[in-house]
Amino acid sequence: MTELEKRIRRWSGRLPRHLRHVVDIDVTDSPAQAARRRFVVSAVHLIGTALLGASLSTRPGSGRFYSLTFSTAATWAAGSLLSGPLHLGWIENRARQLNRPVAVPVATGVGAFCIFSLGALVVRRIPLLDRAVNGALVFAERGRGPWVLLTTCASGIGEEVFFRGAMYAALPGTHPVLSSTAVYTLTTTATRNPALILAAGVMGTLFGYQRRATHGLQAPLLTHLTWSTLMVTLLPRISRRAEARSRRALSPHPPGAIRSTSGGRDTATAPLSSIHP
């Protein structure tokens, strides 16, 4: 075997296994832990859902919005810690070595943002979804920059700790990914925003598979934070630029042009910037 082949084999061994591969680690709750977790999760879920709906019903950028958003995130996190032990999880590479998931979840979040950015440009042609996307982005556009980012991160941490941590472990049955995603999506209906509900269904499925593969919440947490941070910081700019290009394309005359009448017909004249007094 040549030196090049050895290096290729060594580097290929560091690549992660596919998302369907489940790490062979036992993190099952005992019967007493499971009963306690189900009770706490049920109570906290009702409180958190009510706070979530109230936060998105307030004026964007207001003090009430931020206080309710932080309260929702704190409720998710506190309830999760009270429910029982939580696990960070492991990711297994092709050489069967276990590592804490970091690079792969971050890269997954970047990829998810790219897909959602393209999707946001496509749904501009669908009035219902276009209004829903604008209704979600208004909280990022009208808010104060650092506070928007802080509340986004707090919400992402709280949701992952609760839904992929405590909730995932509390749900009975053999399909926890489907069950946790369904609960997550139904909870998001409290926002009454179709775009957020659709995003919860798509991303909740991805987060659920990450949780199942790693037996922990670190992978979905890092993906969620990466994706949501990019969404609130970059997506509003992308949407504004797309809207500006659309308006220029629909305009019959170049920006700054004036019109005059000649012989009963309208004719475009030079742009205002080229007209001298």
Phi, psi and omega in degrees: 000128182287166179297323179296317179295324177295318180294320179297317180294321181294317180289323178294331178292339179277349180291144182286156173288163182293164187295336180281348180282127182256127179296137184275076178225138181264116178235027184289138177287152171287163180304320180292318178296319181297318179295317179296317182297317180297320180295311182295316182298319180298316181291316182292326181298319179295316181293315181296321179295319178297318179293322179298313179297321180293322183295319181279358177263358181269173180288130180303134178082359181279160178297326179295322179299312182294319181295319179290324179294314178295324179295321178297312180298318180295324179295314178301312185292314181296318179297323180295316180294324179288336186286337183144185183294142176244154185236142179283323178095168181226155173240138184252132177268181185289344175271008178065031174262142181261135178219156173291134182287122179225293187296316182297314177299321179296315178298323178296321177296321177295316179298319179297321178297317179300318180294317180293327178296316177295320178297322179296326178288327180288317184288355175299338179275355179249104188308316183299310181289327178297317177295323180294318179296315178297324178295329177280320183288339182297333178290331177278325184284324183268350181278169176276126189321297182299323180291323178298314181294320181294315179292326177297314179294318179298317179296317180297317179295313181299316181295316182291319178299324183276305189282322178264352175260277185291312183298315181302317181287334184277336185287130179279171175102177184258005181232064183294331178296311180296316183294313182293324178293320179297316179296317179300316181292317178297324177297322181292341177297345176296338178282342181058032179238114183301326180293317179292323178295316179296317179297321179297320179294317182289306183289327177299323177295315178298313179300321180297318178292325175295319178297317181293319184291324186258349184060032180197177186254359182295317181297307178296329180295313180293321177296317180297314181296317179296311182297311184291325177297315178294325180296316184278339181265325186252326185299320177301322179293317179298318181294319179296318180294320178296320179294321179295318178295322179296319179293321178294322180292327181277342182288131181286346182225155180295153180302137178088359180279151175243165183238147176224163180255140179212117179065030178082001180241149177278134176229142179278138178254187183291159177301154182301327184293342180260003181264127182253149179293000000 
